[in-house]
Amino acid sequence: MNTRLFKASDRGTADFGWLKANYYFSFSNWYNPEKVHFGLLRVLNDDHIDGGMGFGMHPHDNMEIVTIPLSGAVRHRDNTGGSGEIKAGEIQIMSAGSGIQHSEVNASSTEPLKLFQVWVFPKEKNIKPRYDQRDFGKPAFQNTLRTVVSPEAADDALWINQDAYFSMGEFENAQTLDYKIRHAGNGAFVLVAEGSATIGEIALGRRDALGVWNTDAFAINVTPGTHLLVIDVPMN
């Protein structure tokens, strides 16, 4: 089993006043040649956006983009006429495909918005752009890893144009999770959103992450109050 530690304290940072961002991988003006991607996971940003602020209309193509609000709500609009809000507890996926323009702003004029934004390289290029979002409900994540993004209909999750799987869980008590890699050739990027966890001999604190590959399964020991995001993604 191979591992790579991504300490929260080693992330790239940016402060634009209205936006305070932390980058797990090279993004915008922050570049680290050793942190460009993990397999086909290209971007994972931990953003804090002030009330009334956000990203104006801008283009994307050929990328699978997953937005996970942690607190607050995102208001989105795109050039196909689509619009809506994604609240904390909901998850949105966008297939940029052959090309789309969209905006993402804080739906509140006063309260801050906190979110993870994740980009994964697509399996098929130039598909028709699309949005989808779902409220899984907080009980779905209690004391279990719930698959929320998947290419497989059997997972009852948001569909992604890639052999990638996103799972989330919130754990009230200490326990050991036996995680199995979902697809041959995949690795797992395990992010501790809150709390702490241990994988093998490696201890992870809040916002630390561990990339794991060249294994079929591994154990995750979580402490009470831990929130996990696991991104199971092709390594090439």
N, C-alpha and C positions, 0 to 999 in steps of 0.2 A: 504494500500500500504506500503510495506517495502522498505527501501532504505539503501544503504551502500556507503559511500563516499570514493573514492580513490584519495587522493591528489597527485599531481605530485611530490610535495616535500617529500612525504613519500614512494616513490618507491625505490626498491632496485637498487643499482648501481654497475657497474663494469667498470674498466678502464684497458684494456689490451694493451694500446698504440695505436694499429691499430684499435681496437674496443672499442667504448664507448657505454655502454648499460644501459638502464633503464628498470626495471622489475616491472610490475604491480602485478605479482604473483611469488611465490617462484621458483627460477630457478638457475641452475649452483651452485655457491658457496653461493648464498644468499637464506636464508630460514627464512620465517616468518610463524609460525603455523596458524596465523590468515589470511594469504593471500596465500592460496594454490591454490584456484580456485574460480570461480563464476559459480555455476552450473556445466555444462559440458565444460565451457570455462577454459582451463587449463593453457595456456600461452599467454601473450601479451607483447612482447618485443619491445621497441623503440630503434633502433640501429643506430649508426653512424659508418660507415666503411670507413677507409682511402682508397685512390686510390691504385689499384693493390693488395688489400688484400681481405680476405674472409675466408670462412669455407671450408676446404678440404673435400674430400670424407668421408662421415660418414653415419651410418645406422639410419633408422626409421622404426617403424612398428605400425600399428593400431592407427593412428592419422590422422586427417584432418588438413592440414597445409596450411594456407592462407598467401601469401606474398603480401604486399602493398607498393611498392616503393613510397617515398614521393619526392625524388629528386635523379637524377642519374639513373643507370640501374644495374640490377642483371644479371650475366651470370650463368646459371645453366647447369649441366651435370649429368647424372645418369647412373647406370650400365645396363640399358636396351638399351642404345644407344641414348637416348633422349638428346637434348641440345637446348639452345636458350637464348634469352635475354628478360627481363621484364623491361620496362621503366616506369618512373613516369607517372601516368595516366592509366597504365595497372595493372591488378590484376592476380595473379596466384594461383591455388589451386593444392595441391598434396594430393592424398589419399595414405598414406604409406602402408595401407593394410597389406598383408602377409609379407611384408618386402621389402625395397628398400635402395639403397645407392646412395647418391647424393652429389654434391658440389654446393656451392653458393658463388660467388666472385663478387667483384666490377668490372663491365665491363670496367671502366676507370682506367687508370694507374695513373691519376693525380687528378681527381675530387672526392670529397667524395660522398658516397652513404648513403642516409637516408631512413629507411623503418620501417614499422610495420610488425612483424611476429606474427601470431596468430595460436594457436593450439586448436583444439576442439576434444574431445573424439568422436569416430565414433559410428554410430548406429549399423552397422553390422561389425563384425570382420573378418579379413583375406580375404578381397576382393582383387581382382587383383589390384596391384599398378597402379596408373595413374597420369598424369599431364594434366592440362588444363589452358589456360590463355586467356585473352581478353582485348582489348583496347575499353573501352566503349565510349571514347571521352569526352573531358572536358564539352561540353554543356549538357551532360546527368546528370551532378551533379548540374547544376546551379539552385539555389532557389528551390530545391526539394530533398527529400530523395530518391535516386535511389537504388533499390535492386540489388546487384551485385553478391551475393552468395545465393543460395536457393536450396532446394530439389524439388521445384515445377517447372515444365516446363513452366507454364503460366507466370512466372516472367522473362523469357528470361534472365537468369543469369547463372553464373557458377554453376554447380551442386555440391552439397556436400552430403556426406554419413552421414547425421544427420538432425534432424528437427531443423536446425539452419538457420538464415537469416542475412546476412550482408547488411547494407544500408549505403550509403555515400551521403553527400550533402555539397554544398558550397553556402553560403547565402550572397547576396550583401546588403540586407536590413534587418532591424529588423522585425521579424515576430514570430508568435506562430505556432508551429507544433503540431498537434494532433496525437500522436503516438499510434497505436493499436498493442498490442502483437499478434504475427503472429500465434502462436500455443499454444493450451491449455497446461498449466504447464510450459510454458517458462517464463523467465525473460529477461530484456534488460540491456546490459552494454553500457552506453552512454559515449563516449569519445569525449571530445572537443580537436580536433587536433590543431586548431587555433581559436583565438577569445575567446568568452565567451558566457555562456548560463545560464539559471535558470530553475530548475525543482522544482515546489512547492516553498519552501522557501530556497532552497539550490542553492547557486551561484557557478558556475564552471568556472575556468579560463583555460588558455592554458595548455593542457595535463592533466587536471583533468578529472576524470571519476566518474560516479554514476551508481551503480547497483540498478535496480528497479525490484521488483517482488511482487507477490500476488496482482496483479491488471490486469484488461483487457486493460486499456489505461491510458495515462497520457499526459500532455502538456509539451513541451519544448519551452522556449522562447529564441530566439537567437538574438544576436546583429549583426550589419553589419560586414562582413568579417569573420564570423564564419564558420569553417569547422567541420563537425560531422562525426563520425563513430559510428554506432549503431549495436551491435551484439545481436541478439534475439536468445536465446539459452535455451535448456531444463535445468531445475534446478536440475533434478535428473534422 
